[in-house]
Amino acid sequence: MSTSPATFYERVDKAIGNPALQAAVRNATSRMSSGRDAAIAAFPEMDVMRDHARAIRAHTIARLDHYLREFEASVQRRGGHVHWAATSEEAVAIVVDIARQHGVKTVVKGKSMVSEEIELNPGLALAGVEVLETDLGEYIVQLDDDHPSHIVMPIIHKSRHDVARLFRAKLQATDDEVADAPRMAALARRVLRKGFLQADMGISGGNFGVAATGSVCITTNEGNGRMTTSLPRVHVALMGIERIVPTLDDLGVMLQVLGRSATGQKLTVYSNVMSGPRRHDRNGGREGESDGPEHFHVVLVDNGRSAIVGSELAEILYCIRCGACLNSCPVYQQIGGHAYGSIYPGPVGAVLMPALQGLHTWRDLPQASSLCGACREVCPVRIDIPRMLLELRDKTTELGLTPIWVTFGLTVFRQIATRPALFRRAQALASWATRRLATDGWIKSLPGHMARWSKKRDFPAFAPKTFQQLWEGRKR
Ligand code: SF4
């Protein structure tokens, strides 16, 4: 799916032309990146932990069918239900069905990228079910009829003043209620509390599913996840099929690397591990649980994932959605998340979207990278994103999806670059031409297809002498 009908390049132009957006994204990403660096510096075991985390993810994805079956059996043993959704339509239909079976009219929902992926909220609205997002960022996104622009911080693209304007318009907030961030959070909390108390069903994502125990783990910093999953009488957890870990010990490793990589925290504030519905004491005595849902459902969403297992892109299924690759990416820092047009933006999205939905829809995303390797450096499970971006670029060419002017340009370049005499003459010509076009050494606007390059920055004129000419001069 795309969040906008504009092309990738139109969205990028819009983002680059928006200094407020760029400042907001740069501030947030650099804050997150420094937080991560500090947390890792204070944890010398991190390197070993990352290797361990990668080994767990690799082992699990290689035996995914086995662990999924084990997870299903464990959930059932604890009185829960597992539903399998091959597509997003099936996933939405399953959740709508569960809502109908339990006479659900209102839903409180925690943050879940899979729910964005399958477009759950519009599906529930069509079925007459009212959904309230309870993660503060997601609530703001919902109020503004917007989309998240980061997988961990959904409103990275908005300033405090944007939120204040929104609360005034949509919640009729007074000046005092939007005077600062804590007061705005308090206002949102008052609205959300009512929602928690009235909701018939809670929908959460699932950071991890534990095969051995049938537990679903969700991590949040706001406590909304705990309220969403324990107050309403029905809990539905939505998870991509790849989010399985074999044991609770493995979960412990994942939580250690997740919090540090995502937000620079030792652990996310609330790590909730839920195993089945509320347990009742058979004799009505004190042994039963006093809270938790009466009904516990897990919806396992495939939606293209099983086709990635065993492919050259399988490594992307190791991802634990920490967002560190987005924060470190120089492209994401410039354009933010909406410019990608995809649910999963940044380096992880540039691989995951084409892997899930094909290059015909997402051919531009693998190009949105300088291949600097920053994403690989920070990834807690050491996913080699640059390698997969190159695989996807190759595939784009194989499928004939590369723009004709790029193919033509590269063919001409190969002809010139493989003939030294011609290459030297071309260099001299380029130096002469660029210096003629330049003012004070810089070209404001390049001709033809190259104009896009100079749209937002100047292009330097080539040096009067090439490196080889300078080298020859030194030898004499
Ligand atoms: S690819 Fe790695 S760094 Fe990026 S979100 Fe996934 S786990 Fe985090």
Residues whose N, C-alpha, C, O or C-beta is under 5 A from the ligand:
A	BS01	SF4	C319 I320 R321 C322 G323 A324 C325 V348 C375 V378 C379 P380 I383
